[in-house]
């Protein structure tokens, strides 16, 4: 008589979480590098001064934010690819980037700028949204490129009918 714990575990596709981890790290890296490049510009220095943002903590926060956003995007792209509009993983990643940008702008940027006692809230909202578009766009390109490479490699490994 077999017991329930003697059964073989349900088979899962190999490497799903490994793929999520790789895509997350690639997305977070692209996000952070874009943030670092932006932070070297004069407009970013003015933005930080206007909002009293310290430089080094901002870099650390960008790393953590990139990991969180990259993980969310990667999980959706790997676990639910059919629920995202687009014909290939790159397009789907860019669609997810646009969705993430809208969510971040509406849920985080707008309330922070409009209720934070900033001297020129609309100006800083536009600048912050532009920075986020660059960072989140870079993350989408990195995640989408690697996801497309992953699916292309998996498709070429399958035997083709003669």
C-alpha positions as CSV (number, residue, x, y, z in Angstrom):
1,X,0.0,0.0,0.0
2,X,1.5,3.4,-1.1
3,X,1.2,6.4,1.1
4,X,0.6,9.8,-0.1
5,X,4.2,10.9,0.8
6,X,5.6,8.0,-1.2
7,X,4.4,9.4,-4.5
8,X,6.8,11.0,-6.9
9,X,6.7,14.7,-6.8
10,X,4.8,16.5,-9.6
11,X,7.1,17.3,-12.5
12,X,7.9,21.0,-13.0
13,X,9.6,22.7,-15.9
14,X,13.3,22.7,-15.1
15,X,14.9,26.0,-14.4
16,X,11.8,28.3,-14.0
17,X,13.1,30.0,-10.9
18,X,16.6,30.0,-12.2
19,X,15.4,31.9,-15.2
20,X,13.5,34.3,-12.9
21,X,16.7,34.9,-10.9
22,X,18.8,35.6,-14.0
23,X,16.2,37.9,-15.5
24,X,15.8,39.7,-12.2
25,X,19.5,40.3,-11.8
26,X,19.8,41.5,-15.4
27,X,16.9,43.9,-15.0
28,X,18.1,45.2,-11.7
29,X,21.6,45.7,-13.2
30,X,20.2,47.6,-16.2
31,X,18.0,49.7,-13.9
32,X,20.9,50.6,-11.6
33,X,23.3,51.4,-14.4
34,X,20.7,53.7,-16.0
35,X,20.1,55.3,-12.6
36,X,23.9,55.8,-12.2
37,X,24.3,57.3,-15.6
38,X,21.3,59.6,-15.0
39,X,22.7,60.6,-11.6
40,X,25.8,62.1,-13.2
41,X,23.8,64.7,-15.2
42,X,23.3,68.3,-14.0
43,X,19.5,67.9,-14.0
44,X,19.8,64.9,-11.7
45,X,22.0,67.0,-9.3
46,X,19.4,69.7,-9.3
47,X,16.6,67.2,-8.8
48,X,18.4,65.7,-5.8
49,X,19.1,69.1,-4.4
50,X,15.5,70.2,-4.8
51,X,14.2,67.1,-3.1
52,X,17.0,66.8,-0.5
53,X,18.0,63.4,-1.7
54,X,21.4,62.1,-0.6
55,X,23.6,60.5,-3.3
56,X,24.8,57.2,-1.8
57,X,21.5,56.2,-0.2
58,X,19.8,57.0,-3.6
59,X,22.1,54.6,-5.3
60,X,21.3,51.9,-2.8
61,X,17.6,52.5,-3.1
62,X,17.9,52.3,-6.9
63,X,19.5,48.9,-6.5
64,X,16.7,47.6,-4.2
65,X,14.0,49.1,-6.3
66,X,15.5,47.6,-9.5
67,X,15.6,44.2,-7.8
68,X,11.9,44.5,-6.7
69,X,10.7,45.7,-10.1
70,X,12.9,43.3,-12.0
71,X,11.7,40.3,-10.0
72,X,8.1,41.3,-10.5
73,X,8.6,41.7,-14.2
74,X,10.5,38.4,-14.5
75,X,7.9,36.4,-12.5
76,X,5.1,37.7,-14.7
77,X,7.1,37.1,-17.9
78,X,8.1,33.5,-17.0
79,X,5.0,32.4,-15.1
80,X,2.2,34.1,-17.1
81,X,3.6,34.8,-20.6
82,X,0.2,34.2,-22.4
83,X,-1.4,36.9,-20.3
84,X,0.9,39.6,-21.5
85,X,0.2,41.3,-24.8
86,X,3.0,40.9,-27.4
87,X,4.2,38.4,-29.9
88,X,7.6,37.7,-28.4
89,X,9.3,38.0,-25.0
90,X,11.0,41.3,-25.9
91,X,7.7,42.9,-26.8
92,X,6.1,41.5,-23.7
93,X,8.8,42.8,-21.5
94,X,8.4,46.3,-23.0
95,X,4.7,46.1,-22.5
96,X,5.3,45.2,-18.8
97,X,7.8,48.1,-18.6
98,X,5.1,50.5,-19.7
99,X,2.7,49.0,-17.2
100,X,5.3,49.3,-14.4
101,X,6.0,52.9,-15.4
102,X,2.3,53.8,-15.2
103,X,1.9,52.1,-11.8
104,X,5.1,53.7,-10.3
105,X,4.1,57.1,-11.6
106,X,0.5,56.9,-10.3
107,X,1.1,55.1,-7.0
108,X,4.5,56.5,-6.0
109,X,5.7,59.6,-7.9
110,X,2.5,61.6,-8.1
111,X,1.5,61.3,-4.4
112,X,5.1,62.0,-3.3
113,X,5.5,65.1,-5.4
114,X,2.1,66.6,-4.9
115,X,1.8,66.0,-1.1
116,X,5.5,66.4,-0.2
117,X,5.7,70.1,0.2
118,X,8.0,70.4,-2.9
119,X,8.4,74.0,-4.2
120,X,7.6,73.0,-7.9
121,X,5.8,69.7,-7.7
122,X,4.8,69.5,-11.4
123,X,8.3,70.2,-12.6
124,X,9.8,67.6,-10.3
125,X,7.0,65.1,-11.2
126,X,7.9,65.4,-14.9
127,X,11.6,65.1,-14.2
128,X,11.1,62.1,-12.0
129,X,8.8,60.4,-14.5
130,X,11.4,61.0,-17.2
131,X,14.1,59.4,-15.0
132,X,11.8,56.4,-14.3
133,X,11.0,56.0,-18.0
134,X,14.7,55.7,-18.7
135,X,15.4,53.3,-15.8
136,X,12.4,51.1,-16.3
137,X,12.9,51.1,-20.1
138,X,16.5,49.9,-19.6
139,X,15.2,47.2,-17.3
140,X,12.6,46.1,-19.9
141,X,15.2,46.0,-22.7
142,X,17.6,43.8,-20.5
143,X,14.9,41.5,-19.3
144,X,13.3,41.2,-22.8
145,X,16.6,40.6,-24.5
146,X,17.5,37.8,-22.2
147,X,14.0,36.3,-22.2
148,X,14.0,36.3,-26.0
149,X,17.5,34.6,-26.1
150,X,16.2,32.0,-23.6
151,X,13.2,31.1,-25.7
152,X,15.1,31.2,-28.9
153,X,17.7,28.8,-27.4
154,X,14.9,26.5,-26.0
155,X,13.2,26.4,-29.4
156,X,16.4,25.6,-31.3
157,X,17.1,22.7,-28.8
158,X,13.8,21.0,-29.7
159,X,14.0,18.3,-32.4
160,X,12.4,19.4,-35.6
161,X,10.2,17.2,-37.7
162,X,11.6,16.0,-41.0
